[in-house]
Amino acid sequence: MTTAPSTARLFNDALMADPYGTYARLREAGPVHRTTTPDGAPVWVVTRYEDVRAAHTDPRLSLNKANASTTGRFQSSVPPELDSHLLNLDPPDHTRLRRLVSKGFTARRVEGLRPHVQAHVERLLDAIADRAADLMEALANPLPMMVICELLGIPAQDRGNFRNWTRSLRGSEENSAVESRTSMREMHRYLTDLIAAKRNRPTDDLLSDLIDARDERDKLSEAELLAMAFLILYTGYTSAVNLIGNAALALLLHPEVMISVQAGSTPVRAMLEETLRWNPPVTLGTRRFALEDLTIGGVAIPAGSRIWVSLASANRDPAQFHDPDRFQPERPPAHLGFGQGIHYCLGAPLARLEAEVALTHLLHRFPELRLAVAADEVEWMPSFHHRGLKTLPVTW
Ligand code: HEM
């Protein structure tokens, strides 16, 4: 057993500017690093593929923050009323709640949405009039918002608000904690009112189904109902946006792959899986807490410690992937971009469908698509947890 190397401030500008280079150096230096979160809480960062994969299925790691021995200086911007969701819970509560929503997200159920998603994509692409566009604004941002709001049953006229609220959380390292907290409070109030309205007049959507599970079958508490709506809306939007953006960028940076996808030699799905490895929308998994003293990669970690598993680092581990920095859609998919185990992404089939339809139609409509700025000029949202573009200027 060894002790972890200590890195005073890992979550700094250097990591933000070059996540993969920084993680490569860390991974090389040791499997687990002790550092502090941006808000000052001690944290252990896990860097290697095998350890990250194993941590996802280790029952000694809890997602419930009641098991933390330390906290940061700032409170989370998410109000405690929205806390009782899947990514803060362990079995048996997690199992009960996940069962309630999982049938809405099976591959078969989601496949039924394809014609609908196609129609949205066609409409968004029709609206691109000039010979230049920001793909984030024109396609990657609006599509997942339309789809997740329809699935949940958020009226069309309210969707603009959601976009602003989730944006403020998405770029939360840049925004003030006060701004994020205000957005979250507004979102909380809105969801509370919407649930009340749907109680009086149920509609055919996931939120009405959840309200029914609460009122008629007593399967979840009011707090769990609210938090579930919040989680699905938030995660269903942010990461799907980033998958579409990151996949489009990967194609623009690799013209040979773009040609191969256009020729039908590389399936769009394979290109998306490689994007989830090479530049994953979620770079750090949800924080976990050690329920007992344990070791990861031979490093001793005391009970109560906060653990961050780096998906970005695991996905570029040369012990798992040959030549990991190369974008190679033909490699067998083994990425951890959607996590693993009981918290494996609920929305993975939906995210894959949205991105597949978006990218397929985009390449068909604009076969000559290219970046309108130099590769090193693309700008990223400032986040240690997510990897997403601010804008994606293209021309054709
Ligand atoms: C490309 C897009 C997406 C990526 C990369 C992604 C990534 C992830 C990851 C890594 C986790 C596991 C977190 C952990 O265990 O630490 C997760 C969980 C989850 N994701 Fe996604 N996600 C995406 C899209 C979506 C969509 C569209 C939805 C919509 C429903 C969604 C809903 C969820 C939920 C509810 C969980 C928690 C599951 C649980 O705890 O049982 N995600 N996602």
Residues whose N, C-alpha, C, O or C-beta is under 5 A from the ligand:
A	BS01	HEM	L86 L87 R98 I232 T235 G236 S239 A240 L243 P281 V282 G285 T286 L336 G337 F338 G339 I342 H343 Y344 C345 L346 G347 A348 L350 A351
